[in-house]
Amino acid sequence: MRFHLNRRAWALVLWVMPAVAVGAQLPSRFTLGNYIPDRAWFLIHVVENPERAWIEQEWAEVIEAFKSSGIDRDIANLFYSLMSDDEKTKAQATVDKITNLIRGVRWGDLVKREFAFAEGTPTQGGYGYILLTRGAEGSGAANAAGLVAILKEVTTLSSKVSLVESKVHDIDVWTLGFGSTPEGPAVALDLFRKDDVIGMAFDLPMGKLAKSSRQTFEDVTALMAGKSTKKSIVAGARFQEAIAQVKPPQDAVSFFDVKSFLGDLDSLFKRVGEHVAASQGHEPVKNGEAKSTEKSAEVPACAGENDDVKAMAILTKVVSLADFLDYNITTVSTQGRRELTHSATRIQAGKENSPIASAFVVRKSFDRFDQFVPADATGFQLSGFVDLGAIYTLAMDFIAKDVPNGENIVAQIKGAMAQVGFDPQRDVFDWWSGEMINIELPAAVVTPMGGADSVTMIRVKNPQLAAQKINTALDFLSSKMQSQGQMLMIAPAKVNADGFREVTHPMFAMIARPVIGVYGDWLMIGTSAGAVNKCLDVAAGKSPSIKENKRYIAEGLIPKGPVQSASFQDTSNYGQELAGAIGMAGFVGGMVVASMPDHDAESKKAKKAIQSAMSIVMKLGPVLQKIDFYSSESSLTTYDGKLTLLTESVITYKEPGANQPGHAQKP
């Protein structure tokens, strides 16, 4: 089972809701979450969805094209060509052994029905990791045997590695131990199987304070056997609260308890600081100002000058500053030819107006999302970005107050900037607001290098001051480059608004002639004057906006009111664009390789190897062209003005036969 998530959904998953019964929101097919303990603060859980069979087949064809291309053989041959005959013989034997071990597991069957990964803090001394799979019916025994064979091979690497087979709660267990302590292995990885459910559990000790632990394994197997007094993560109050904020998943769910994660991190830094202080004969001292979570009432500091203790105190303060998010949950479902993602990111109650939360969340909304976006745009993105001025102020205050010798460090930073005549507040933050619009357009003027046009817009607080600062910076840059013998030409741009300037450099004149200027509340930077004029014509009502784009109407998420962010991307040529980029890389790389010297045997060998690598790159083009089943991506985010950011996104795939001759594409 393969699974694809929208890039934006992954970003929300890795970054980072009234309670209802779990069953009301989490379908019964999601079983593996019942075996993951409540103390886990990260979960990603994917299940088989029959509605995804067609997209699975599309990706299977891409993989088959890769196999048929012979790229894997070419890579192996390139690898072996760099070795002597003896090294090649040994390497081939090793590769053959690894290949046979890998083939001993039917990986597709292993994760056929479900896959779950979780992370948490099982003990005060480290982090616990859980991997669970529910395979195809009847596949458990054979796949477990294949995995055990791999573990047995690992034991041959060192006499300090052991493999012990046992049963726990009538569950088959194989424990791979590394090192030894009086209590058992210093570190242990547990592989276990119950019917078609196969899992791995691993506790990673953190530092000298950590002791050998198999707590994660013990918690998971007790839940699997129904003999645990602990709750599972999906039965926990925080997960239940979160899942009620989004639509139920059909393909996948992810949950990141940010508050718990930061609380555990804070506790770790605190304990390490106390340990270091004690080892140096110092006593930890109270520091109520650095309290960051309910779990941490004090920050380790030291009456002496121990750098490690100070470092832990600084890290604890960093955690305190970052501790404003509560949790994030994301669900994914496939419906027909659309993959829908719903996400909720929650701010901790009482911290919505904190400086750090305000810098990231309290951004000016977009009331007219299509104000500048032309109907023929191939993509656009509206983003609140962050308040750079607030982040800068927080950073400088943190250094001055919480970093040893911080006031002097701040003075040095500001002094260095003053020497070049730069003051961030005066020169940037007094006029910069920061919300952004990025617009992708067909090329207004086609160049020999191909490509497309784009316009980037940044909202400003003071248009007059922004124009003054930008022009001053351009004039300074031009003067500086000319003094070094480089020609940077700046001239009035042919834009339907006053104050725009065109920047030209002889080396890039045939590729791009950037245009920059201020219009209304926006600083605009375009790859050409034509691109900027397109956007200005939409704002003036002279040209239609993206709301009249047929593909966007049919497939996009169109805001019904103010939004925090929104996006749309035409991906119907995704495979061709990837193949084109690879082709260009191979072409340029080939020219570079051709110019490489080959005066001796070593340089000839290196040049031949690089030429082989370039030929492999060129073979990727036809494979990437097979990724021709996407149509578009779209998303929008709203903020309730209190605690919750809600994001909805959609990936739309082409209808069957959309790439066949005669099929009518939507404009």
C-alpha positions as a printed Julia matrix, in Angstrom:
667×3 Matrix{Float64}:
   0.0     0.0     0.0
   1.5     3.3    -1.11
   0.19    6.61    0.12
   0.52   10.18   -1.13
  -0.05   13.28    0.95
  -0.32   16.82   -0.3
   2.97   18.65    0.31
   1.18   21.25    2.41
  -0.49   18.51    4.45
   2.94   17.0     5.15
   4.31   20.34    6.22
   1.36   20.64    8.74
   1.9    17.05    9.87
   5.75   17.73   10.55
   5.08   21.17   12.12
   2.66   20.76   13.83
 -10.73   20.67   18.65
 -15.25   19.5    22.05
 -14.81   15.79   22.96
 -16.87   13.01   21.31
 -16.6     9.25   21.2
 -13.71    8.12   19.01
 -15.89    5.76   17.01
 -17.96    8.68   15.76
 -14.97   10.13   13.92
 -12.39    7.35   13.48
 -13.67    4.5    11.26
 -13.39    0.95   12.59
 -10.78    0.08    9.94
  -8.3     2.18   11.96
  -7.36   -0.49   14.51
  -3.65   -0.04   15.17
  -4.08    3.18   17.14
  -5.69    1.07   19.88
  -2.26   -0.46   20.58
  -0.35    2.82   20.95
  -0.16    4.24   24.49
  -1.72    7.6    25.35
   1.64    9.12   26.3
   2.7     9.18   22.62
   2.71   12.71   21.25
   3.05   11.88   17.55
   0.99    9.47   15.45
   0.61    8.86   11.74
  -1.79    6.07   10.73
  -2.55    4.95    7.17
  -5.14    2.35    6.14
  -6.07    0.62    2.92
  -8.88    2.36    1.04
 -10.37    0.52   -1.97
 -11.15    3.9    -3.55
  -7.41    4.41   -4.0
  -6.91    1.3    -6.16
  -6.74    3.33   -9.35
  -4.03    5.68   -8.04
  -2.11    2.66   -6.71
  -2.16    1.31  -10.26
  -0.9     4.62  -11.68
   2.09    4.54   -9.33
   2.66    0.85  -10.1
   3.09    1.81  -13.76
   5.65    4.47  -12.81
   7.6     1.9   -10.79
   7.42   -0.59  -13.65
   8.76    2.07  -16.03
  11.65    2.64  -13.65
  12.43   -1.08  -13.57
  12.21   -1.37  -17.36
  14.57    1.57  -17.85
  17.48   -0.39  -16.42
  18.5     2.5   -14.18
  18.98    0.14  -11.22
  21.43   -1.96  -13.24
  23.23    1.14  -14.46
  23.67    2.38  -10.9
  25.04   -1.01   -9.83
  27.46   -1.09  -12.76
  28.62    2.45  -11.98
  29.15    1.47   -8.35
  31.18   -1.62   -9.29
  33.23    0.24  -11.92
  34.87    2.29   -9.16
  36.22   -0.84   -7.44
  39.08   -3.23   -7.94
  38.3    -6.83   -8.9
  38.66   -8.06   -5.29
  36.5    -5.23   -3.95
  33.92   -5.91   -6.65
  33.71   -9.61   -5.74
  33.2    -8.82   -2.04
  30.7    -6.07   -2.79
  28.66   -8.32   -5.1
  28.53  -11.01   -2.41
  27.32   -8.48    0.14
  24.73   -7.02   -2.22
  23.48  -10.5    -3.12
  23.1   -11.36    0.57
  21.24   -8.12    1.33
  19.03   -8.55   -1.75
  18.07  -12.08   -0.73
  17.24  -10.92    2.8
  15.1    -8.06    1.48
  13.28  -10.4    -0.89
  12.48  -12.63    2.08
   9.83  -10.08    3.11
   6.79   -9.32    0.98
   6.8    -5.63    1.77
   3.57   -4.83   -0.04
   1.73   -7.5     1.94
   3.41   -6.35    5.17
   1.63   -2.96    5.09
  -1.34   -4.02    2.97
  -4.16   -3.14    5.37
  -2.66   -0.7     7.91
   0.5     1.11    8.83
   1.12    3.21   11.95
   4.12    5.04   13.36
   4.23    6.76   16.74
   6.73    8.51   18.98
   6.54    9.43   22.64
   8.39    9.49   25.94
   8.16    6.17   27.78
  10.59    7.04   30.57
  12.44   10.05   31.91
  15.53    8.96   30.06
  14.64    8.78   26.39
  12.19    8.56   23.53
  10.16    5.57   22.39
   9.34    4.65   18.79
   6.57    2.34   17.59
   6.03    0.86   14.14
   2.93   -1.3    13.58
   1.61   -2.96   10.42
  -1.43   -5.08    9.65
  -0.6    -7.11    6.57
  -2.56   -9.02    4.01
  -4.6   -11.85    5.51
  -2.41  -14.84    6.31
   0.87  -13.04    5.57
   2.03  -12.53    9.18
   4.03  -15.71    9.78
   6.01  -15.6     6.53
   6.82  -11.9     6.78
   7.85  -12.22   10.42
  10.23  -15.03    9.41
  11.75  -12.78    6.75
  12.26   -9.95    9.23
  13.79  -12.31   11.8
  16.27  -13.48    9.15
  17.39   -9.86    8.74
  17.82   -9.5    12.52
  19.86  -12.71   12.65
  22.17  -11.28   10.01
  22.65   -8.15   12.13
  23.93  -10.32   15.01
  26.82  -11.5    12.82
  28.24   -7.96   12.76
  29.38   -7.95   16.39
  29.67  -10.25   19.37
  27.91   -7.53   21.4
  24.7    -7.99   19.42
  22.29  -10.75   20.42
  18.86  -12.04   19.34
  16.53  -13.66   21.89
  13.19  -15.27   21.06
  10.37  -15.27   23.63
   6.61  -14.98   24.16
   4.87  -12.12   25.95
   1.08  -12.2    26.47
   1.04  -15.05   23.93
   2.7   -12.73   21.38
   5.8   -13.95   19.51
   8.76  -11.69   20.3
  12.32  -11.41   18.99
  14.58   -9.03   20.94
  17.69   -7.64   19.25
  20.01   -6.5    22.03
  22.99   -4.15   21.75
  25.58   -4.13   24.55
  24.78   -5.28   28.07
  23.96   -4.03   31.55
  23.13   -5.93   34.76
  19.43   -5.47   33.87
  19.8    -6.66   30.25
  20.79   -5.14   26.87
  21.94   -1.51   26.92
  19.57   -0.9    24.01
  16.92   -3.29   22.69
  14.79   -3.4    19.55
  11.75   -5.67   19.88
  10.11   -7.3    16.85
   6.77   -8.92   17.66
   3.85  -10.59   15.87
   0.26  -11.4    16.69
  -1.55  -12.96   13.73
  -1.1   -10.53   10.8
  -0.06   -7.59   13.0
   3.71   -7.12   13.07
   5.36   -4.42   15.13
   8.65   -2.98   16.25
   9.3    -1.02   19.45
  12.47    0.78   20.39
  13.43    3.0    23.32
  16.26    5.42   22.53
  18.19    6.51   25.64
  19.02   10.22   25.78
  22.3    10.98   27.51
  23.92    9.58   30.63
  20.73    9.92   32.65
  18.95    7.32   30.56
  18.7     3.71   31.62
  17.99    0.65   29.54
  14.25    0.51   28.88
  11.7    -1.64   27.04
   8.76    0.35   28.38
   7.38    1.12   24.93
   7.36   -2.57   23.99
   5.72   -3.5    27.3
   2.99   -0.87   26.9
   2.2    -1.82   23.29
   2.04   -5.58   23.84
  -0.11   -5.13   26.98
  -2.59   -3.07   24.93
  -2.55   -5.68   22.15
  -3.31   -8.42   24.66
  -6.04   -6.41   26.39
  -4.12   -6.55   29.66
  -3.19   -2.89   30.08
  -4.61   -0.41   32.57
  -3.4     2.43   30.33
  -5.42    4.19   27.65
  -4.5     4.1    23.99
  -3.73    7.34   22.19
  -7.01    7.24   20.25
  -8.97    6.82   23.51
  -7.14    9.73   25.15
  -8.98   12.98   25.84
  -6.65   15.13   23.75
  -6.94   12.97   20.63
 -10.72   12.79   21.03
 -10.91   16.56   21.37
  -8.77   16.99   18.27
 -10.5    14.48   15.99
 -13.84   16.22   16.59
 -12.52   19.33   14.82
 -11.97   17.7    11.41
 -13.78   15.43    8.99
 -13.35   11.69    9.56
 -10.47   10.05    7.68
 -10.76    7.34    5.08
  -7.08    7.07    4.13
  -4.99    8.45    6.98
  -4.85   10.46   10.18
  -1.93   12.22   11.84
  -1.82   13.76   15.32
   0.94   15.88   16.83
   0.5    16.84   20.49
   2.86   19.8    20.43
   2.25   20.85   24.03
   3.12   17.39   25.37
   6.18   17.16   23.14
   7.53   20.5    24.35
   6.71   19.57   27.92
   8.77   16.39   27.61
  11.58   18.31   25.94
  11.54   20.9    28.73
  11.72   18.14   31.35
  14.66   16.53   29.56
  16.66   19.78   29.47
  15.81   20.44   33.11
  16.99   17.01   34.23
  20.2    17.23   32.23
  20.92   20.66   33.69
  20.34   19.39   37.23
  22.56   16.38   36.59
  25.4    18.51   35.21
  25.08   20.98   38.08
  25.19   18.18   40.64
  28.21   16.59   38.98
  30.04   19.91   39.26
  29.14   20.33   42.91
  26.64   23.13   42.29
  23.03   23.49   43.35
  20.28   24.27   40.83
  18.76   27.67   41.43
  15.16   28.76   40.94
  14.19   30.74   37.88
  10.47   31.25   37.82
  10.59   33.45   34.71
  11.68   30.52   32.59
   8.7    28.32   33.47
   7.39   27.03   30.13
   4.84   24.29   30.82
   2.89   22.82   33.68
   5.5    20.06   33.85
   8.38   22.47   34.5
   8.34   24.65   37.6
  11.98   25.64   37.44
  14.84   25.94   35.0
  18.25   24.57   35.87
  20.83   27.22   36.39
  24.07   27.15   38.26
  25.65   29.46   40.78
  29.01   28.81   39.1
  30.1    29.34   35.52
  29.42   25.87   34.05
  28.74   26.24   30.32
  26.68   23.02   30.06
  24.32   24.18   32.79
  23.91   27.54   31.08
  23.26   25.8    27.77
  20.45   23.74   29.32
  18.95   26.9    30.83
  19.03   28.59   27.42
  17.42   25.58   25.71
  14.7    25.52   28.36
  13.97   29.19   27.69
  13.81   28.51   23.94
  11.22   25.79   24.61
   9.29   28.27   26.76
   9.19   30.81   23.93
   8.07   28.21   21.39
   5.41   26.74   23.68
   2.24   28.28   22.25
   0.8    25.56   19.98
  -1.51   22.98   21.54
  -1.84   20.29   18.87
  -2.44   19.6    15.21
  -4.57   16.9    13.6
  -4.84   16.07    9.91
  -7.16   13.6     8.15
  -7.03   12.4     4.55
  -9.76   10.82    2.4
 -10.06    9.84   -1.25
 -13.36   10.49   -2.99
 -13.45    9.63   -6.67
 -10.62   11.46   -8.38
  -9.99   13.79   -5.43
  -7.82   13.43   -2.33
  -9.18   15.65    0.46
  -7.19   16.78    3.48
  -8.6    18.52    6.57
  -6.37   19.9     9.29
  -6.87   21.78   12.55
  -4.03   23.5    14.38
  -4.87   24.62   17.9
  -3.24   27.37   20.0
  -3.03   26.91   23.76
  -5.79   28.77   25.59
  -4.41   31.97   27.11
  -1.46   32.13   24.73
  -3.26   33.34   21.62
  -2.06   36.9    22.26
   1.49   36.01   23.23
   4.21   37.69   21.13
   5.29   34.45   19.44
   1.71   33.36   18.62
   0.89   36.81   17.28
   3.96   36.77   15.05
   2.83   33.54   13.37
  -0.96   33.65   13.56
  -2.26   37.19   13.93
  -1.73   38.23   10.32
  -3.87   40.47    8.16
  -6.36   38.34    6.23
  -6.95   38.4     2.47
 -10.41   39.87    1.87
 -10.2    39.7    -1.95
  -8.06   36.7    -2.74
  -8.32   37.2    -6.53
  -7.56   40.93   -6.56
  -4.34   40.54   -8.57
  -4.51   36.96   -9.91
  -5.13   36.74  -13.7
  -7.5    34.15  -15.15
  -4.68   32.43  -17.04
  -2.48   32.01  -13.95
  -1.14   28.48  -13.63
  -0.88   28.86   -9.88
  -1.1    31.26   -6.96
  -0.45   31.23   -3.24
  -1.6    33.71   -0.6
   0.26   33.4     2.69
   0.23   35.31    5.96
   3.92   34.45    6.38
   5.29   35.74    9.73
   5.81   39.1    11.42
   9.55   39.42   10.9
   9.74   42.56   13.03
   8.18   40.77   16.0
  10.5    37.78   15.55
  13.52   40.09   15.38
  12.47   41.88   18.58
  11.9    38.56   20.37
  15.29   37.26   19.24
  17.18   40.36   20.36
  15.37   40.44   23.73
  16.09   36.75   24.25
  19.79   37.15   23.54
  20.08   40.21   25.76
  18.25   38.69   28.73
  18.89   34.95   28.56
  22.23   34.39   26.83
  25.44   34.9    28.84
  27.0    38.24   27.92
  23.88   38.77   25.82
  23.76   42.56   26.04
  27.26   42.78   24.61
  26.36   40.32   21.84
  23.33   42.41   20.87
  25.47   45.55   20.92
  28.0    43.9    18.62
  25.3    42.74   16.18
  23.72   46.18   16.01
  27.14   47.82   15.77
  28.13   45.62   12.81
  24.89   46.51   11.02
  25.36   50.22   11.8
  28.79   50.14   10.17
  27.19   49.34    6.83
  24.38   51.82    7.46
  21.67   49.23    8.08
  19.04   49.43   10.81
  16.48   46.59   10.56
  13.7    48.55   12.24
  14.23   51.74   10.25
  15.08   50.12    6.92
  12.69   47.14    6.89
  10.26   46.65    9.74
   8.85   50.21    9.71
   7.33   49.53    6.29
   7.25   45.72    5.94
   3.99   43.96    6.87
   4.91   40.6     5.35
   1.79   38.9     4.0
   2.63   37.5     0.57
   1.1    36.65   -2.79
   2.94   34.49   -5.32
   1.49   34.23   -8.83
   2.72   31.91  -11.6
   1.93   32.87  -15.2
   2.62   31.71  -18.74
   5.61   33.57  -20.13
   4.65   37.05  -21.41
   7.68   36.93  -23.71
   9.03   33.51  -24.62
  12.83   33.34  -24.26
  15.28   30.85  -25.78
  15.53   29.26  -22.33
  11.75   28.74  -22.08
  10.36   29.05  -18.56
   7.43   31.04  -17.25
   6.65   34.34  -15.56
   5.93   35.03  -11.92
   5.05   37.91   -9.64
   5.78   38.02   -5.92
   3.93   40.58   -3.8
   4.66   41.59   -0.2
   2.19   43.67    1.79
   3.61   46.91    3.22
   2.47   49.14    6.07
   3.82   52.38    4.59
   3.87   52.45    0.75
   5.81   55.75    0.49
   8.5    54.59    2.89
   8.65   51.18    1.19
   9.22   52.77   -2.23
  11.92   55.03   -0.8
  13.79   52.19    0.88
  13.58   49.88   -2.14
  14.84   52.54   -4.54
  17.67   53.45   -2.18
  18.69   49.8    -1.98
  18.59   49.39   -5.78
  20.72   52.49   -6.34
  23.22   51.32   -3.73
  23.46   47.87   -5.33
  23.94   49.32   -8.81
  26.64   51.72   -7.62
  28.41   48.98   -5.69
  28.49   46.58   -8.64
  29.62   49.26  -11.08
  32.49   50.16   -8.75
  33.59   46.52   -9.07
  33.43   46.58  -12.84
  30.04   44.86  -13.16
  27.23   46.41  -15.13
  23.84   46.41  -13.4
  21.42   48.6   -15.3
  18.35   50.08  -13.62
  15.8    51.94  -15.72
  12.11   52.9   -15.59
   9.96   49.86  -16.34
   7.19   49.74  -18.95
   4.57   49.14  -16.27
   1.09   50.69  -16.1
   1.86   52.33  -12.77
   4.34   54.92  -11.56
   7.61   54.17   -9.83
   8.43   50.7   -11.21
  12.02   50.0   -12.24
  13.58   47.3   -14.39
  16.82   45.63  -13.34
  19.03   44.21  -16.08
  22.33   42.39  -16.03
  24.01   41.47  -19.36
  24.56   37.88  -18.24
  20.86   37.25  -17.54
  19.18   39.7   -19.94
  17.92   36.92  -22.23
  16.44   34.97  -19.32
  14.86   37.57  -17.04
  14.48   41.33  -16.65
  13.12   41.69  -13.11
  10.75   44.56  -12.38
  10.19   46.02   -8.92
   7.93   48.73   -7.52
   5.18   49.59   -5.04
   1.49   49.62   -5.95
  -1.06   50.41   -3.26
  -0.21   48.33   -0.19
   1.98   45.92   -2.13
   5.63   45.7    -3.05
   5.63   43.88   -6.4
   8.56   41.94   -7.86
   7.96   40.43  -11.29
  10.11   38.48  -13.72
   8.99   40.85  -16.48
   7.04   44.05  -17.01
   4.4    42.07  -18.89
   3.77   39.83  -15.9
   3.31   42.81  -13.56
   0.97   44.52  -16.05
  -1.21   41.41  -16.18
  -1.7    41.56  -12.42
  -2.34   45.32  -12.44
  -4.97   44.94  -15.2
  -6.86   42.45  -13.01
  -6.73   44.86  -10.04
  -8.04   47.65  -12.27
 -10.91   45.5   -13.56
  -9.55   45.47  -17.1
  -8.97   41.72  -17.2
 -10.74   38.71  -15.65
  -9.42   37.17  -12.43
  -8.68   33.58  -11.52
 -12.33   33.18  -10.47
 -13.1    32.84  -14.19
 -10.53   30.09  -14.75
 -12.51   26.95  -15.71
 -10.08   24.51  -14.08
 -10.09   26.52  -10.85
 -13.91   26.69  -10.87
 -14.14   22.91  -11.38
 -11.34   21.74   -9.11
 -10.2    24.52   -6.77
 -11.22   25.51   -3.25
 -12.68   28.98   -3.72
 -12.76   31.2    -0.59
 -16.2    32.44    0.45
 -14.79   35.19    2.69
 -11.56   36.4     4.31
  -8.82   33.75    4.48
  -5.5    33.36    6.23
  -4.04   31.65    3.19
  -5.17   30.11   -0.1
  -3.54   28.42   -3.07
  -4.11   26.78   -6.42
  -1.65   25.0    -8.69
  -2.28   23.54  -12.13
  -0.32   20.26  -12.04
  -1.57   18.8   -15.32
   1.94   19.03  -16.8
   3.72   17.87  -13.65
   5.46   14.86  -15.2
   6.55   16.77  -18.28
   7.95   19.57  -16.13
   9.93   17.11  -14.03
  11.24   15.39  -17.14
  12.16   18.74  -18.67
  14.09   19.77  -15.56
  15.95   16.44  -15.56
  16.69   16.81  -19.26
  18.09   20.29  -18.77
  20.21   19.09  -15.84
  21.57   16.24  -17.94
  22.27   18.54  -20.9
  24.13   21.11  -18.81
  25.9    18.39  -16.87
  27.01   16.76  -20.09
  28.58   19.99  -21.31
  30.36   20.44  -17.99
  31.69   16.89  -18.08
  32.89   17.29  -21.67
  35.06   20.22  -20.57
  36.67   18.26  -17.71
  40.37   17.44  -18.14
  41.45   13.79  -18.52
  45.22   14.0   -18.43
  45.86   10.81  -16.46
  44.25    7.48  -15.61
  42.54    8.77  -12.45
  40.99   11.81  -14.14
  39.87    9.64  -17.08
  38.24    7.2   -14.66
  36.49   10.03  -12.8
  35.28   11.62  -16.04
  33.91    8.28  -17.3
  32.07    7.72  -14.02
  30.47   11.17  -14.17
  29.47   10.61  -17.81
  27.81    7.35  -16.75
  25.98    9.21  -13.98
  24.74   11.81  -16.49
  23.42    9.05  -18.77
  21.52    7.61  -15.8
  20.01   11.04  -15.13
  18.87   11.34  -18.74
  17.11    7.95  -18.48
  14.92    9.34  -15.7
  13.08   11.65  -18.1
  10.76    9.03  -19.69
  10.07    7.57  -16.24
   9.05   10.93  -14.8
   6.79   11.58  -17.78
   4.68    8.67  -16.51
   3.65   10.87  -13.57
   0.97   12.4   -15.78
  -2.14   11.69  -13.7
  -2.29   14.88  -11.62
  -4.6    17.74  -12.53
  -4.41   20.38   -9.76
  -3.85   21.14   -6.08
  -5.7    23.7    -3.98
  -5.94   24.74   -0.33
  -7.31   27.4     1.98
  -6.82   28.25    5.65
  -9.1    30.23    7.93
  -8.55   31.47   11.49
 -11.41   31.74   13.94
  -9.73   34.71   15.63
  -9.39   32.74   18.85
  -7.54   29.43   19.02
  -7.97   27.4    15.84
  -6.56   27.44   12.31
  -8.54   25.23    9.92
  -6.97   24.12    6.65
  -8.66   22.3     3.79
  -6.77   21.07    0.75
  -7.49   18.94   -2.28
  -5.47   17.09   -4.9
  -7.45   16.46   -8.08
  -6.37   13.74  -10.49
  -7.1    13.55  -14.2
 -10.05   11.55  -15.41
  -9.27    8.18  -17.05
  -8.02    8.68  -20.59
  -7.27   12.37  -20.03
  -3.84   11.96  -21.63
  -5.09   10.08  -24.66
  -5.31   11.78  -28.08
  -8.59   13.55  -28.62
  -9.4    14.02  -24.95
 -10.57   17.56  -24.26
  -8.62   19.23  -21.47
 -10.16   21.92  -19.31
  -8.5    25.31  -19.91
